[in-house]
């Protein structure tokens, strides 16, 4: 059986960042990837996906963006190309098509089982993404067989869906962005709105990521959240399409999307919605207002020379819709934008918290030699982002090197 010092699982931004720092330290390692470099970006994003953070945030260690359009937003093909070029830049030892099925303790090290093979390693860095499985949608089984159902993980393009309107369940990043794409394709869209907050794409003349960095919000730690359960909350939606724009329920409503409350029940083609739509929208408004207040305070204290706040468009009135007959409304598809959940059941001996996240201290597991990189809120708000994952990878590699 082959034996290596360290196995990295996953060749996305987290796994490649870990490989970079292992390479810098001269630590023998391999990176096991179930598909190709950046596989999750290839197989779990829709065709029209555009990165919703600007190009200057492409800051993987040793490979910061150096192109001519730092404030533009990269389409999916360019993002994948960035990962491929990064792996080539330091000759990352990636083994493509090596899907890991199980990780078990083996004496002082680990046994890593893949499809058709196995390796032994002294240390393991799990960089398999924040989420491994879609959040279940149990109400879907109560819908008529005539209603086409799809989770956002499997959505690729508008032509994939049958003719007619679409009920999008969930108002996070994917739900709002796909709703916008489908609306542009001429579909009627009904958006079931949850308690997902939102940021402005631009405020006081500057793009939101600049403000998140300057005001320090990207460095917020887990302790800044109102509760640990907030780690599973949806990410505030904005869009990088068409040069970047807002993409929240208020913005979508002004462009023709019908808003309804949380889905509460289903029977055949009848879908029921809970009350509380106005409260959900108000919560999003307050999150946005709090962000703007923080920026205004920063500008006032720093004396930064920026423009005044942009005028706000008046919100569309929101009315409670208790029930919708999908057939009568011409809606043939329910798109479940209900997000994802972590699943680390394939790693022996890993303890998880009540949300399913593995226990760790800044990525270092209580299981000696096991570490995680790329988890949502692993250490800071930016931990799973291209602008921040490298810092966590460097820390984890330094701690494992101490062994």
Secondary structure as UniProt FT lines:
FT   STRAND          2..9
FT   HELIX           13..24
FT   TURN            25..26
FT   STRAND          29..33
FT   TURN            37..38
FT   HELIX           39..43
FT   TURN            47..48
FT   HELIX           55..57
FT   STRAND          59..60
FT   TURN            61..62
FT   STRAND          63..64
FT   TURN            70..71
FT   HELIX           76..89
FT   TURN            90..91
FT   STRAND          94..96
FT   STRAND          100..106
FT   TURN            107..108
FT   STRAND          109..114
FT   TURN            115..116
FT   STRAND          117..126
FT   STRAND          133..134
FT   HELIX           138..142
FT   TURN            145..146
FT   STRAND          148..151
FT   HELIX           152..154
FT   HELIX           158..160
FT   STRAND          165..169
FT   HELIX           173..184
FT   TURN            185..186
FT   STRAND          189..192
FT   STRAND          202..203
FT   TURN            204..205
FT   STRAND          206..207
FT   HELIX           208..214
FT   TURN            215..216
FT   HELIX           217..219
FT   HELIX           222..224
FT   HELIX           228..232
FT   STRAND          238..239
FT   HELIX           241..243
FT   STRAND          245..246
FT   HELIX           249..254
FT   TURN            255..256
FT   STRAND          258..260
FT   STRAND          263..268
FT   STRAND          270..273
FT   HELIX           277..302
FT   STRAND          323..325
FT   TURN            326..330
FT   STRAND          331..336
FT   STRAND          340..341
FT   TURN            345..346
FT   TURN            348..349
FT   TURN            354..355
FT   TURN            362..363
FT   TURN            368..369
FT   STRAND          370..372
FT   TURN            376..377
FT   TURN            381..384
FT   TURN            386..388
FT   HELIX           389..401
//
